[in-house]
Amino acid sequence: MHRCSIQGTGAYLPEKRLTNADLERLVDTNEEWILQRTGIRERRIASASECTSDLAVKAAQGALEAAEEEASNVDAVIVATVTPDTYCPAAAVYVQEKLGVGAAAAFDLSAACTGFVYGLALGHSLIATSMAERVLVIGAETLSRYVDYEDRSTCILFGDGAGAALLSRAVEGSGSYVADNFIQADGAGAELIHIPAGGARLPASHDTVEAKQHFLRVQGRDVFKFATRIIVDLVERALDRNGLQLDDLKLIVPHQANYRIIEAALKRLKLPEERCFLNVERYGNTSGAAVPIALHEAVDEGRLERGDWVLLLGFGAGLTWGYNLIKW
C-alpha cells in the first residue's frame, strides 16, 4: 500500500459578487438579519457563460501549476459536484477534455457538501492500491442555478466556486501524507437538504417547474443541529483513531456552511477560532467546493507548514459526513 500526499492546490471564484445589499433588493431580508443567522456578507455567482466544468478547470489548472505537473500525467479526474454540466455524461469528462488530460479515469462523485472529502478519500485509495499515481480531485458547484431568489431562507446561503487538489504517491521519507480518511452517510436525513425534482423519481414537467421543485430546499433548524453535532463527532473520532490530542492539530478546515454552525461547534470543542480556517463570510456555502477552496486559501496565506496536522471536515446533504486527516 502506497502513501499519498497533496502536491498542489488551486481555487477559482467567479468575478461577480452577490452582496447582502443586493439580496435586499430581491427578497424581504436585510444585512443584519443575514449576518446574525449565517455570518455571510457576499457570495460569488458564475456568469451566464460559465458552467461547473469551467470553474473546475480553472481550479485544477492552479493545482497543477502549484505541483509543477502536466495535465497529461494525471491518471484520474474526480469531480465532486451536485450541479454537473449535464446529468450524462459526467462533468469530469468535460474537465478531462478541457485540461488535455488524455486517456484517464474520469467520473463525478455526488456527496453534496462532503463531496471533496469523499473524493480525496477515494483518490487516496486509488493511489494506495496502485490503480493511479496522480489523481486530480476537484470540488465544483454552480449552486446559483438551483437557488430560488424569492426564498429568503435559502437564497442568502449559497454561492458558486471551485477548488482542487492534485494527489500523488508520497515521496519516500518526505513526512507529508494523507494519514486517515473517514466517510459515512445516513439516508434517513435525505430530505433535510434536497432538490425534489429533476431525477428519475420526479422528472421535469410543467407541474414541477411551476411548483419550484427544481430548487434547493433546506430544513434549517434540523440541519443546524446535525452539523454542529457532527463537527464535534468528526474531530473527536479523528483524534481517537490516530492517537492525537486537540493541540496536535495545527488547523481545522471545515465545510463553510454557516458561521454560526462552526462557531457553536468550536465552543463545544473549546477550540480557539484562530485554529479553524474560515472564509464563509466572503463566499457563502459553495457545497462540494467549500473545503478545497478553504484549503487552498489556507495554504496560500501560509497557515500551514510541512509537518503540520490539518483536518478537513465535510458534512451536508444526504446526510453525509467525513474527514481527511493530513500530515502536511
Beta strands, then each sheet from edge to edge (+ up, - down):
strand 1: 4-12
strand 2: 16-19
strand 3: 42-45
strand 4: 76-80
strand 5: 105-109
strand 6: 134-142
strand 7: 160-169
strand 8: 177-185
strand 9: 193-194
strand 10: 217-218
strand 11: 249-254
strand 12: 309-316
strand 13: 320-327
sheet 1: 1+ 7- 6+ 4+ 5+
sheet 2: 2+ 3-
sheet 3: 8+ 13- 12+ 11+
sheet 4: 9+ 10-
end
